[in-house]
């Protein structure tokens, strides 16, 4: 009897454990996947055409409104749209709303609000008058810039343009009118807002407007939410991905296609043409317009063909130069190795092997240049952000290359004022590589005289310090016609330079790209026969000073040998 009772107990235990597992799994699933249809989610918006805005009929409309509404409908999520005068971040923090349809993903927002994985990219631009000399972000450093007043936009502008004066105007049309009336130099917009405002019609006279695109300020956008509403935000984001797969996203975008597929420059040109049309004589014939378009297309094709021929010529010259640059050290390596093998004299063998090592280092330096350029063109070059002493980096570069300069009878000086910051945050390795390229070039192309390296503080704000690096020589100089071309890949001023001095023609191109990646621009001042001055300004983040050279490490011996071989 006891044996029978003992045998039945495990069945009850197994059943009880099974019920507990099912109940636990159900509770966990309910926590992870709550029934989102049980409540109404308040979703905030502001008047930001064409994304979300109140139309002329008084109803809410916009590309993002249609997209979010459809994704929520598919997931059974009920939404209540609320016009919110505060910023998205402030409204979510105060829990005035549960969701926000589109928010820029920024590290400083982590912990205060929740933002889903991105579902689109926010493309940023500045609109300036056509006559403006500004062509890129750095040209606006000391300008007066008008923006919509958003706190996130203010932080981004202060970070990128610490010396600019910011003026907040909420109305997009009034922002552009301030540019046209010369009250400010530039207006800050995202691509959608700029395009909608331009197409709405802006009378800017005959001067017109021009777009400066700044991809370095672009951001990724996701659905914003309070942490309590995170499941709803994630569900909407996931459904947007499903809509992209089944074609629903394309159908919604097609109704707003002129916002997403047209280039801002095209829209700006369209607005200028519409203004000019008011003053044109109505009797201009279609035949004349067709002829002008045909001539323009023909000129465009001719320019494209000329550029293609020039690119082909440069690539061919580069391949010819590389063939010579690679064969020379390879022949030396093979020849010296054969001589070392055939001799039994130890001292003679050492001389041959030293030549083999030198040739190998030259070949490795050339291959490193080609690999660096490949990484840059493929967009795979990454930068570090560490504490380092910028003066120590410049000092080490001068010390490293001084011996090669001395053998040529040149004098290298390194001017480092005591006012330089002892510690900044940036990428010391890429800064060192850039200075090595510039100083090495200066030594290579200078027959007599000196090479001066100078570092100075150009300006600073609460969080950033802008430093100017200058390399000046008394060498052969560069003609005005060659100023632009020498920064292109595979290019030297002319073939005789390549034959006389050697080299791949990649150093300045790599330096320019590295400096641009770090937030600066490589500039040149030069006169043939009187020397050249290369300079650039880089922004670095401030850090607590820890003593000069506390983080920057000595150069590895292999890197020293490679660098020395470049200027020997």
N, C-alpha and C positions, 0 to 999 in steps of 0.2 A: 504493500500500500504506500509506504513512504517513497519507494522507488518511482511509483506512478506519479505521485504529486510532484516529485522533483523533476520529472521529465516534462511536465506541462508548464512549469514556471518560465522557462526560456521563451515560449511563444508569446506570453503576455509582455515580457520585457522587450522583446523585439518589436512588438506592435506599438508599445508606448514610446520607444525610442524613435520609431518611424514617424509617429504623429508629431513628436517634438521637432524632428528635423524638418518636416513639411511646414509646421507653424513658423519655425525660425526662418526658413527660406522665404516663406511668404511675407513675413515682416521685413526681412532685408530687402526683398524686391520692391515692396511698397515704399520703403525709405529711399531706395535708389531711383525708383520710377514712380513718383507720386501721381495721383490722378489730377492732371493739370486742369481738367475741365471743371473742377470743383470751385474755382474762384475766378474773378475777373481781374486781370493784370492791368494796372495803370501804366501806360507807356507815354513818356514825355517827348515833346518835339519843339523846335523853334522854327521861325520862318526862314528857311534856307533853301530857296529854289535852286535846282529843280528836285531836290531830294525829298523835302517835306515842307509844305507851305499851304497857306489858305488861298484858294483860287479866287477868281473874280466873282464866282457865284457864292462865295462864303463857305465853301466846303473844303475839307482837308483833301489834299491830293499830293502827288509826287511819285517819283520812281521808287524810292525806298519805302514809301507808304504802301504802294501796291505789292511790293516784294514781301514785306513783313506780314501784311494782312493775309496774303495767300499762304505763306508758310504756316502762320498761326492757325488758319482755317483747316489746313490739312492735318494738323496735330490736335485739333479740338481745343485750342487755347483761345479764350475770350479776351479781347483787348478793349481798353478804353483809352483813346488818344486824348492827351491833355496838353494844351499850349502852355509851355513853361518858360517864363522870362529868365529864370536863373540858368547858369551853365549846366550841362549834363552832369558833371561831377558833383556840383553843389546840390542839385536836385536829388540825385541818388543818395548822397551822404545823409541829407535831411529826411530821406524816405518819403519825399513828396510824390515820387513816382517809383514804380517797381522795375521798369525797363526803360532803356533808351535805344533807339533803332540803330544808331551808328556812332561808335566812339573810337578815338585813336588809341591804339595800344601803346602805352608808355610805362617804363619801369616805375616811375614815381607814383603811378596810380595803383600799383599792386598793394593790396592790404586795405585800401579804403573803399574800392568798388570792385565788382567782378566784370571782366570783359571776356567774351568767348574767343575761340579761335577766329582768325580773320576771314572775311569773305570778300573783301575788295581792298584796293590800294588807293590811298588818298594822295593825289598828285598836286603838288604845290607850285605856284608860280607868282611872279611879280609883273604888274603891268606898268610900263613907263611910257613917256612920250617918245615918238619915233626919233626925235632929235637927240634924245638922251645918249650920253657916252657910255652908260652902264650896259654891260653885256653878260655879266655873271654876278653871282651872289656877293663876292668880295668887293665889287665896285660900289655897293650900296652901304658900305661900312659907316660913313659919316652923313648919311642922308636922313631926311624926314620921311617916314613911312606910315601910311594909314592902313589900319586893319579893323576887324569887326569887334574888337574889344574882348574876345574870349580869353580867359586866364591861361589856358594851355597854349594858345597862339602867342600870347605875350611872353611866356617862358621860353618858347622855341626861338622867338625873334631875339630876345635878350641873349640867349645862348649863342646864336649864330652871328648876330650883329650887335655886339655889346656897345658900340659907339653910336648906333643909330638912335634917332629920336622917334618915338612911337606916338601916333595919334589915333584914338579910337573913334570910329564912325560905324554905326551898325548898318546903315543902308548901303547895299552894294553900289547902287547907282550914284549916291553922293560920294562914295570913295573914288570912283572913276572920274567924276566931275572935279574933285579936288586935284587930281593929277592933271586933267586937261587945263584947269585954270592956274596951274603952276603953284598951287598952295603947298603941295608936297611933291617929292621926286618919284615915289612909287606907291602902288597899292598892292596889298597882300591878299591873295585869293587861293581857294582850291580850284581845280580845273573846272568842275561842274558849275560852281558859282560864277566864275569868270565868264564862262561861255554863255550862261543864261543872261547875265547882265549885258554882255556885248550884243547878243541877239535882240535884247529888249530895245536897243537903240540908244547910243550915246553920241551927242553932238560934240565932237572934239575938234571941229574946224578942219583945216587942211593938214594939220600936223599929224593927226592920227595917233594910234597907240601901238606899242610893240610889247611882245611877251618875252620875259626872261624865265625860263624853266629852271627849277632847282631840284633835281632828283635827290640830292643829298638831304633834303628836308621832307621827302615823302614819308608817309606813315601807313601802317596796316590798320584796317578798321574792322571791328567786330561788334556784336550786340552787347551793350552795357546792361548791368543789372545790379540790384542789391544782392547780398549773399543769400538772402532768403528766396529770391526769385531766380537763383542760378539754374535750377532744372528747366524752367520755362525758356530762359535765354539759350541754353544748350540745345533744347528741342527745336527751337526756331532755327538756330544755326545749322543743325543737322538736316533739317528739312530743306533749307536753301541748297545744301549740297545735293539732296535728292532731286530738287527742281532743276538743278543744272544738268543732272544726268538724264532726266526724262524730257527735256526741252521746254519746260514751263518757264524757266528763267529767260530763255531767248525770246519767248513770246511776249513777256512783260517788257523786256529791254527794247524790243522792236518798236513799241509805242513811244519810247523816249530815245530812239536811236541817235538822233542828232546830238544828244548830250554825251553819249559814250563813244561814238565812233569818229567824231570829227576832231581834228587837231585845233587847239586854241588859236594858233596862228592863222588858220583858215577862217575861223569865226571873226577874228580881229580884222582881217583883210576884208571880209564881207561887210562888216559894220562901216569900214572906211569907204567902201565902194557905194554903200547905200547913202552915205552922207554926200558923197560927190555927185551921185545921180540927181540930187535935187537941183544942181547947178548946171547939169549937162543939157545940151540942146536935144530936144525930143526926136529930132530927125536923123540921129546917127544910125546908119544902116547896119543890118546884120552882116552884110558882106565885109564891111570894114572890120567889125569885131572878129569875124571868122579869120580874116587875114592876119590880124594882130595875134590871135591865139596861135595860128599856124607858125608865125615867125617866132613867137616865144617858145613854142615846143621845139622848133628847129634849133634855136640857140641853146636850149636846155640839153638837147641830144648832143650837140657839138661839145658843150662843156663836159658832159658825162664821158664822151669818148676821149676827150683830151685828158681828163682825170684818170681814166682807165689806162690809157697809154703811159701816162706818167707813173702810175702805180706799178705797171708791168716793168717799166724801165728800172725803177728803184729796186724792185724785187730781184731783177736780173743782176743789177750791180751788186746787191747785197750777197746773192749766192756766189758771185764771182769772188767777192772779197772774202766770204767765209771759206770758200774752197782754198784760197791762199792761206788764210789765217789758221785753218785746221791742218793743212798739209805741212806747213812750215814746222810747227812743234812736233808733229808726228814723225816727219822725216828725221828731225834731230833726235827724237827718242830712239827710233830704230837704228839710226847710224851710230849714235854714241853707245847704245847697248851692244851692238855688234863689235865695236872697237874694244869695249870693256871685256867682252867675252874672249877676244883674241889675244889680249895682253896678260902677262903674268906679273907685271909690275904693279904693286899695291897702290903706290901714290898715283900712278897714271889712271888706274881703275877708279880711284876716288874722284878724280877730276871729271872723268867721263860720266860717272854716276851723278855728280853734282849737276852737270849739264842736263842729264835725263830728268832729274827732279825739277829743275827750273822750267824746262819745256813742258813737263806735265802740269805744273802749276799754271802756266800760261794757258794751256789747253782747258784746264778745269775752270779758270776764270771766264773764258769765252763761253763754255757750255753753261755756266751759271747764269751769265747774262741772257742767253737764249731761253733758258728755262724760266727765269724771272719774267721776261717779256711774255712768254706763253701763258704763265699764270695770270698776269695782269690782263691780257686780252681775253682770257677765259673767265674773268671775274672771280677767280679763286684766291686772290691775294688777300690775306688777313693781317690785321694789325693787332699788336698787343697794347695793353694799357697798364703800365707799371710805373713805379716811382723811380726817377733817375735824375742825375745832375747834368743839365745840358752843357754847361761849361766844360765838365770833365770829358764828355763825348767829343767836343771840338778839340780839346787839348790833346786827347789820345790820337785823333786823326792826324793832327799836325805832327806829333811826335813820330807816328808810324811812317809818314811819307817824307819826313825831313831828310833822311839819309839819301834817298833817291834823288831829291832835289839838290843836295849838296854835291853829289857826284856830277851833276850838270853845271855846277857853279852858281846855283840859284839860292836865294835866301827866303825861307818860309817864316812868316810871323803869325802869331795867333793873339788877337786883341780881345781880351775877356775882361770887361770892367767889373769892379767889385760889386756893383749894384745888381748883378744878375741873380735870379732866384736860385737857391741851392738845390731845391727839389721841385719837380713838376711831374705830372702824369702824362705818359705818352708811350711811343714805341722807340726806344733808344737804338735798337738794331737797324731799323729802317732809316732813322735820322743819320746814323753812322754811315750806312751804305750810300746815302745821297751825298754826304759830305766827301766821302772817299772818291766817288765818281767825279764830283766837281773839282776837288783839289787835285786829283790825279790827272784830269784833263788839263788843268791850268799848268801843271808841271810839264806835261807832255808837249804842249804847244807853246812853251816859253823857252827861247834859246838863251836869253840873258835877262838879268834883272831880278825880280822878286815875285812872290806870291803871298798875298795877305788874306788871312781869314779873320773875320770879325763877327762877334755875336753881340746883339744889343736888345734891350726891351723896347718894343714899339708902342705898347699900350697894355692896359689891364683893367679888369673889372673885378667884381666880388669873387667870381669863381674861375675866371680865365686870365691867362697872361699871354700876350702875343709877342713873339720873339722874332727878330730879323737876323738872318744868317747871310753873310756876304762873303764871296770868294772873288778876289780881284787879282789880275795878273798883268804882266807887261809883255805879253806874247804877241802872236801874229795878228790877233784881232779877227773880226768876222764882219763881212760886208752886210749892208742893210738888207740887200736882196735875200741873203741866206739866213737872216734872223729867225724867220718862221720855220723854214725848212729843216734846220738842224735839230729841232725838237721832235721831228717825225722819226718813226722807226726806220732803220736801215739807211739813214741818210747822214752823210758828212758834207762839208761845204762843197767840195769837188773831188774828183777822182785823184788828183795829185796829192791831196791831203792824206788819203787812204794809203797811197803808195809810199809816201815819205814817212808818215808817223805810225801806220798800222792801226789796228783796232777794228771793232765790229760796227761802229756807228750806232750802238744801242745805248750807250751810257747816258746821254742826255734825255733820250726818250724814256728810259726807265726812271731816271731821276724826276722828270716832270710828272710821270704817273704816280710815283710814290708820294711826292709833295702834294699832288691833288688829292690823293687818298687820305692824307693827313690833314686836309683842310686848307691848303695854301695854293700858291701859283708861282711857278718858276719864271723869273723875269731876267732880261738880258739888256745890257748896255755895252756897246763895243764899237771901236773904230779900227779899220784895217791898219796894221802896223803900229798901233798904240796900245793894244791890250784889250782885255774884256773884263766885265764885271757881271757875275751871276749872283742873284739874290732872291730870297723868298722869305715870306712871313708865315709862321705857323702858330696856331692857337694851342695852348696846353692848359690842362686843368691844374688848378692850384692844389697843393697838398701841404701837410704839416712838414716843416723843415726838419730834416734828421741829420744834417751834416753833409758836406760836399762829398759826392762819390760813395754814399753809403749803400746804394743798390747796384749801380752800374758795375759790371764785371769786366775784368781784363779781357782783351781779345784772345781767342784761342790761337795757338802757335800756327795752326794750319791756315787760319784766316789771314794772319800777319804775312805769311809767306806768299799767299795768293795776291794780296794787295800790293806788296813790294814788287812782285813780278810784273804788275801792270805799269808801274812807273819806271822800271829799270831800263 
